[in-house]
Amino acid sequence: MNPKIHIKKGDTVRVLSGDDRGQTGKVLKVEVEKYRAFVEGVNMVSKNTKPSAKSPQGGIIKKEASVHISNLMVIDSKGEPTRIGRRKNDAQKTVRYSKKTGEDIK
């Protein structure tokens, strides 16, 4: 059974807690089973890599590490963080909406 998660790939989110609190970024990937998401430019870690065909030089690479979903909040069209609700639209399809403004979230 897949849990319902309020964040999807491509959403703009704000970090609520941790070292990167207050930063915003775009969700690159969501790991549903682990309740974690990768956010662009947030929770950067240094990774040592050996020389390979992909990176012939090797060395230290900065990349995003995952953030727990509970520490993220979706930003609506007005740029404010908001909670997410689900409702049926006219075509009886479930859509996500902003609980603050009532607008649908794409």
C-alpha positions in Angstrom: 0.0 0.0 0.0 1.4 3.4 -1.0 1.1 6.1 1.6 -0.5 9.4 0.7 2.3 12.1 0.5 1.5 15.8 0.1 4.7 16.4 -2.0 5.3 15.5 -5.6 8.3 15.8 -7.9 8.4 19.3 -9.4 6.7 21.1 -6.4 8.3 24.1 -4.9 8.8 23.6 -1.2 10.1 25.4 1.9 12.3 23.7 4.5 10.7 24.0 8.0 13.5 22.7 10.2 17.1 21.7 10.3 20.3 23.4 9.1 18.6 24.6 5.9 15.5 26.1 7.5 13.8 28.8 5.5 15.3 27.8 2.2 13.1 27.1 -0.8 13.7 24.8 -3.7 12.2 22.4 -6.3 11.7 18.8 -5.5 13.9 16.6 -7.7 12.9 13.2 -6.4 10.6 11.6 -3.8 11.3 8.3 -2.1 7.7 7.3 -1.0 8.7 4.2 1.0 11.3 6.2 3.1 9.2 9.4 3.4 12.1 11.4 2.1 12.6 13.9 -0.8 15.5 15.5 -2.6 15.3 19.3 -2.9 17.4 21.3 -5.3 20.2 23.2 -3.4 19.1 21.9 0.1 21.0 19.6 2.4 24.2 19.6 0.3 26.8 16.9 1.2 30.3 16.3 -0.1 30.9 12.9 -1.7 34.3 11.6 -2.6 34.4 9.8 -6.0 37.0 7.7 -7.7 37.9 8.5 -11.3 35.5 6.8 -13.7 34.2 7.2 -17.2 31.5 9.6 -16.0 33.9 11.7 -13.9 37.5 11.1 -15.2 39.0 13.5 -12.7 37.3 12.1 -9.6 37.5 14.1 -6.4 34.9 15.8 -4.2 31.4 16.3 -5.6 28.7 18.3 -3.9 25.2 16.8 -4.2 21.8 16.9 -2.5 20.9 14.5 0.3 17.4 13.6 1.2 15.2 15.6 3.6 12.3 14.0 5.6 8.9 14.9 4.1 7.7 16.2 7.5 10.3 19.0 7.3 8.9 20.3 4.0 5.9 22.4 3.1 4.5 23.1 -0.4 4.5 26.7 -1.6 1.3 27.9 -3.4 1.0 30.2 -6.4 1.2 33.3 -4.1 4.6 32.2 -2.7 3.2 31.3 0.8 3.8 27.9 2.4 0.5 26.1 2.8 -1.1 22.8 3.8 -2.4 20.5 1.2 -5.9 19.0 0.9 -7.4 16.7 -1.6 -10.8 17.0 -3.2 -12.7 15.9 -6.3 -13.0 18.3 -9.2 -15.9 18.6 -11.8 -14.6 15.5 -13.7 -14.5 13.4 -10.4 -10.7 13.4 -10.5 -8.8 14.0 -7.2 -6.8 17.2 -7.2 -4.6 18.8 -4.6 -5.5 22.2 -3.3 -4.1 24.9 -1.0 -5.9 25.0 2.3 -4.8 28.6 2.8 -6.1 30.0 -0.5 -8.4 27.2 -1.8 -6.7 27.2 -5.2 -5.8 24.0 -7.0 -2.1 23.1 -7.1 -0.8 22.0 -10.4 
